[in-house]
Amino acid sequence: MDPVELFQRTAATVPAYRAFLAERGIDPARVTTLRDFARLPMTTKDTYTRRYPLPDLCRDATIGDMIAVSSGSTGVPSFWPRSAEDERVVAARFEEVFSDAFDAPGRRTLAVVCFALGTWVGGLFTLACLRHLSERGYPITTVAPGADKREITRVIPALAPHFDQVVLLGYPPFLKDVIDTGGLPWHEYGIKLVTAGEVFSEEWRSLVAERAGLTDPIRDTASLYGTADAGVLGNETPLSIEIRRFLAARPDTARELFGESRLPTLVQYDPEVRFFEEHEGTLLFSGDNGIPLVRYHIADEGGLVPYDRMLGFLAERGFEPSAPGPRRPFVYVFGRSHFTVSFYGANVYPENISSGNHSFKIANRVEDRQDHMAGAGL
């Protein structure tokens, strides 16, 4: 994607962005190079999207044909219009997962949407993208019980025998809960998992893979990196998962690459439709969405690694991944710093606790204790 061209189109057609630039004395005609683009002020929720009327944030002041609502994890929930065209762009990320990792073109697939439905972005956006894949000829049938465990465990055994594989799509803790408490013969269903929403450990992936009967965690799972602001920004590939699992066992090597030993989400993104930048250890992106965004600061801690640099770094340490993956750049995401707790001067991150809890020994002991307490009526 040419970010300068995106900037020019946005400045010409989005009233709020024109006002944003005028308030700062910026003449769009003078922004003609990448160097000019990199000097533009960042946009944020506080400085941009919350300051202008919703129609003015959209191209030609026209709200799209659907509106999603963010979770409000950083404050008040926001409204994010989108159109079918926006969904088609994001559907490409689902297509890569279903085609390259799950072999969906040659397998009858039941996709079970376990994200919450309603105004929240996850469920209906996922449902729409899966319908786009069906329109493209993939033998995918979708059912959307949402975040209703009883309905999920009712529809799966009734429908799964008619398909070659079943893909569960939802938030990681919820999917684990469904698998742990559903009481279903998961190993008979050819389960695959698509997650989004938070960083999880490789211990979690291995634990859930074992319990769901997944034969190959590298090719049977995928995490999406997305936001309500712009849909899916990147996705795990078998290549990125194999790299992450290699780094999970080598915290010193992970620290060399990411600057920290804790393990971030590692995905690949398509530079044809998203333009990422790093800013003081956090991420900016630009993209043409229902609300076009230029140098938008999403406050996620993370960074970028070009494809050749990643593979070269690994080769220097004696590791050559065997899994396939596109020749596209990587983006890594730790999450947001406001979810951190300080304990006696040390920063404790959610993924630190998660990694310990999901080791096989601790996970089984914790669940044995929970079963004992439940049996005692506690």
C-alpha positions in Angstrom: 0.0 0.0 0.0 1.2 3.5 -0.8 0.6 5.4 2.5 1.1 8.8 0.8 -1.7 8.0 -1.7 -3.9 6.9 1.2 -3.1 10.1 3.0 -4.0 12.2 -0.1 -7.3 10.4 -0.6 -8.2 10.7 3.1 -7.4 14.4 3.2 -9.5 15.0 0.1 -12.6 13.0 1.1 -12.8 12.8 4.9 -14.1 16.0 6.5 -12.7 15.2 10.0 -9.2 14.5 8.7 -9.2 17.8 6.7 -10.1 19.6 9.9 -7.5 17.7 11.9 -4.8 18.8 9.4 -6.0 22.4 9.2 -5.9 22.7 13.0 -2.3 21.8 12.8 -1.4 24.0 9.9 -0.7 21.1 7.5 -1.1 21.6 3.8 -1.9 18.2 2.2 -0.3 19.2 -1.1 3.1 19.4 0.6 3.0 15.8 1.7 4.5 13.9 -1.3 7.1 11.5 0.1 7.4 8.8 2.7 9.6 11.2 4.7 6.8 13.8 4.6 4.3 11.1 5.7 6.4 10.0 8.7 6.4 13.6 10.0 2.5 13.7 10.0 1.0 13.8 13.5 -0.4 10.6 14.8 -4.1 10.1 15.2 -5.6 8.6 18.3 -9.1 8.1 19.8 -8.6 11.2 22.0 -7.1 13.5 19.4 -9.2 12.3 16.4 -12.0 9.8 16.4 -13.7 11.1 19.6 -13.4 14.7 18.6 -15.5 14.7 15.4 -19.0 13.7 14.5 -19.2 10.1 13.3 -20.2 11.0 9.7 -17.3 13.4 9.4 -14.9 10.5 10.1 -16.1 8.6 7.1 -15.3 9.1 3.5 -17.6 11.7 1.9 -19.3 12.0 5.3 -21.2 8.8 4.6 -21.6 6.2 7.3 -21.1 2.6 6.0 -23.8 0.0 5.9 -22.9 -1.6 9.3 -21.6 -0.4 12.6 -19.6 -2.4 15.1 -18.8 -1.4 18.7 -15.5 -1.8 20.4 -15.2 -3.5 23.8 -14.3 -0.3 25.6 -11.3 -2.0 27.3 -9.4 1.4 27.3 -12.5 3.5 28.3 -15.8 4.2 26.6 -16.8 1.9 23.7 -16.4 3.4 20.2 -18.5 3.1 17.1 -16.8 1.8 13.9 -18.7 1.9 10.7 -17.7 -0.5 7.9 -18.9 -1.8 4.5 -19.0 -5.0 2.7 -15.8 -3.9 0.9 -14.0 -3.6 4.3 -15.2 -7.2 5.1 -13.8 -8.5 1.8 -10.3 -7.1 2.7 -10.4 -8.8 6.1 -11.8 -12.0 4.6 -8.5 -12.5 2.9 -6.9 -13.1 6.3 -9.5 -15.8 7.1 -9.0 -17.2 3.7 -5.2 -17.6 4.3 -5.8 -19.5 7.5 -8.6 -21.7 6.1 -6.8 -22.4 2.8 -3.1 -22.7 3.7 -3.3 -24.2 7.2 -6.7 -26.0 7.3 -6.8 -27.2 3.7 -10.4 -25.9 3.5 -10.6 -26.1 -0.4 -10.5 -29.9 -0.2 -12.4 -30.5 3.1 -16.0 -30.0 4.1 -15.7 -27.6 6.9 -18.1 -26.6 9.7 -17.2 -23.2 11.1 -18.6 -22.5 14.6 -18.6 -18.9 15.5 -18.1 -18.7 19.3 -17.4 -15.0 19.6 -20.1 -12.9 21.2 -22.8 -11.8 18.8 -24.7 -8.5 18.8 -23.1 -5.1 18.3 -19.6 -6.2 19.5 -17.2 -6.5 16.6 -16.0 -10.1 16.9 -19.0 -12.3 16.2 -20.8 -10.6 13.3 -17.5 -9.6 11.6 -16.3 -13.2 11.7 -19.6 -14.5 10.4 -19.6 -12.0 7.5 -16.0 -13.0 6.5 -16.8 -16.7 6.6 -19.8 -16.1 4.3 -17.5 -14.3 1.9 -15.3 -17.4 1.8 -18.3 -19.6 1.0 -19.1 -17.2 -1.8 -15.6 -17.7 -3.2 -16.3 -21.4 -3.5 -14.9 -22.8 -0.3 -17.0 -25.8 1.1 -17.6 -24.0 4.4 -20.8 -24.1 6.3 -21.1 -21.7 9.2 -23.2 -21.9 12.4 -23.2 -19.0 14.9 -24.2 -20.0 18.4 -22.1 -17.1 19.8 -20.8 -17.2 23.4 -23.4 -19.7 24.5 -21.7 -22.9 25.7 -24.9 -24.9 25.9 -25.8 -24.1 22.3 -22.3 -24.7 21.1 -22.2 -28.2 22.7 -25.7 -28.9 21.3 -25.0 -28.0 17.7 -21.5 -29.5 17.3 -22.4 -33.2 17.9 -25.5 -32.9 15.8 -23.7 -31.3 12.8 -20.0 -32.5 13.0 -20.6 -36.0 11.6 -21.6 -34.3 8.2 -18.2 -32.6 7.9 -14.5 -33.5 7.5 -13.4 -30.9 10.1 -14.8 -28.5 12.7 -13.3 -25.0 13.2 -14.0 -23.3 16.5 -13.6 -19.5 16.3 -13.5 -17.5 19.6 -11.6 -15.9 22.4 -8.8 -18.2 23.8 -10.1 -18.6 27.4 -13.7 -19.2 26.2 -12.7 -21.9 23.7 -10.6 -23.7 26.4 -13.6 -23.5 28.7 -15.9 -25.0 26.0 -13.4 -27.8 25.3 -12.9 -28.6 29.0 -16.5 -28.5 30.1 -18.3 -29.7 27.0 -17.9 -33.4 27.6 -17.8 -34.1 23.8 -15.5 -36.5 22.0 -13.5 -33.7 20.4 -10.9 -36.1 18.9 -13.6 -37.4 16.6 -14.4 -34.1 15.0 -11.2 -33.0 13.3 -11.1 -29.8 15.5 -9.2 -26.7 14.4 -9.1 -23.4 16.4 -9.1 -19.8 15.3 -8.6 -17.3 18.2 -8.4 -13.5 18.6 -8.4 -11.0 21.3 -5.4 -11.6 23.6 -1.9 -13.0 23.8 -1.6 -16.6 24.9 1.3 -18.8 25.7 2.6 -21.8 23.7 1.9 -23.9 26.8 -1.8 -22.9 26.4 -1.7 -23.9 22.7 -0.1 -27.3 23.6 -2.5 -27.9 26.4 -5.7 -27.1 24.4 -4.4 -29.0 21.4 -4.0 -32.1 23.6 -7.5 -31.8 25.1 -9.2 -31.1 21.7 -7.4 -33.9 19.9 -5.4 -31.7 17.6 -2.8 -33.6 15.7 -0.6 -30.7 14.7 -0.8 -27.4 16.8 1.3 -25.6 14.1 -1.3 -26.2 11.4 -4.4 -26.8 13.4 -4.5 -23.4 15.2 -4.3 -19.8 14.2 -4.6 -16.5 16.0 -5.8 -13.3 14.4 -4.5 -9.9 15.4 -7.3 -7.4 15.0 -9.0 -4.4 16.4 -12.6 -3.0 16.2 -11.0 0.0 14.5 -9.9 -1.8 11.4 -10.8 -5.5 11.6 -8.0 -8.1 11.2 -4.6 -6.6 10.8 -2.5 -9.8 10.6 -2.8 -13.5 11.2 -0.7 -16.4 12.4 0.7 -18.7 9.7 2.2 -22.1 10.2 5.6 -20.3 9.7 4.9 -17.7 12.4 3.7 -20.4 14.8 6.7 -22.6 14.3 9.0 -19.6 14.9 7.0 -18.7 18.0 7.2 -22.2 19.5 11.0 -22.2 18.8 11.3 -18.9 20.7 9.0 -20.0 23.5 11.7 -22.5 24.6 14.5 -20.0 24.3 13.7 -16.8 26.2 17.2 -15.4 25.7 16.8 -15.7 22.0 13.3 -14.1 22.2 14.8 -11.2 24.2 17.4 -10.6 21.4 14.6 -10.4 18.8 11.8 -8.7 20.7 13.7 -6.8 23.5 11.9 -8.8 26.1 11.8 -12.4 27.2 8.0 -12.6 27.4 6.5 -13.9 24.3 4.3 -11.7 22.1 1.7 -12.6 19.5 3.6 -13.1 16.3 1.7 -12.7 13.0 2.4 -11.8 9.4 0.6 -9.0 7.7 -0.2 -7.9 4.1 1.6 -4.7 3.3 -0.7 -4.3 0.3 -3.6 -3.3 2.6 -1.9 -2.2 5.9 1.0 0.1 6.5 2.6 -0.4 10.0 5.1 1.8 11.8 6.9 1.6 15.1 6.8 4.5 17.6 8.6 4.3 20.9 7.9 0.6 21.3 4.3 0.8 20.2 2.5 0.3 16.9 0.9 2.7 14.4 -1.0 1.6 11.3 -2.6 3.2 8.3 -5.5 1.6 6.4 -8.5 2.3 4.3 -11.4 1.2 6.4 -15.0 2.3 7.1 -13.2 5.1 9.0 -10.0 5.7 7.0 -7.1 5.9 9.5 -3.7 7.5 8.9 -0.8 6.9 11.3 -3.3 5.7 13.9 -1.8 4.9 17.3 -3.5 1.8 18.7 -1.3 1.8 21.8 -0.3 -1.8 21.4 3.2 -2.5 22.5 5.1 -4.3 19.8 7.2 -3.9 16.7 8.0 -5.0 13.1 10.4 -7.6 11.7 11.0 -7.8 7.9 10.7 -11.3 6.5 14.4 -11.6 5.4 15.6 -10.3 8.8 13.5 -12.8 10.7 14.7 -15.8 8.7 18.3 -14.5 8.8 18.1 -14.1 12.5 16.9 -17.6 13.0 19.5 -19.1 10.6 22.3 -17.5 12.5 21.0 -19.4 15.5 20.8 -22.7 13.7 17.1 -22.8 13.1 15.4 -23.2 9.7 11.6 -23.4 9.9 10.0 -26.2 7.9 6.5 -24.8 7.9 5.4 -22.8 4.8 4.5 -19.2 5.0 4.2 -16.1 2.7 7.2 -13.9 2.1 5.6 -11.1 4.1 6.7 -9.0 7.1 6.0 -9.9 10.7 4.4 -7.8 13.4 4.7 -8.7 17.1 2.3 -7.6 19.7 2.6 -7.8 23.5 -0.7 -6.1 24.3 -1.3 -2.9 26.2 0.8 -1.7 29.1 -2.2 -0.6 31.2 -3.0 -4.3 31.8 0.3 -4.6 33.7 0.5 -4.9 37.5 3.5 -3.7 39.5 4.6 -6.0 42.3 7.5 -4.8 44.5 8.8 -2.9 41.5 8.5 -5.7 39.0 6.1 -5.5 36.1 3.9 -8.6 36.1 2.1 -9.2 32.7 -0.9 -11.3 32.1 1.1 -13.6 29.8 3.5 -14.3 32.7 0.7 -15.7 34.8 -0.9 -17.5 31.9 2.3 -19.3 30.9 2.6 -20.8 34.3 -1.0 -21.7 34.7 -1.1 -23.5 31.4 1.9 -25.8 32.0 0.6 -29.4 32.0 1.6 -30.1 35.6 0.1 -26.9 37.1 -3.0 -26.9 34.9 -3.9 -30.5 35.9 -3.3 -29.8 39.6 -5.4 -26.7 39.5 -8.3 -28.5 37.8 -8.1 -31.5 40.1 -8.4 -29.0 43.0 -11.4 -27.4 41.4 -13.1 -30.8 40.9 -12.4 -31.6 44.6 -14.0 -28.3 45.7 -17.0 -28.8 43.4 -17.5 -32.3 44.8 -17.5 -30.8 48.3 -20.1 -28.2 47.3 -17.7 -25.3 47.6 
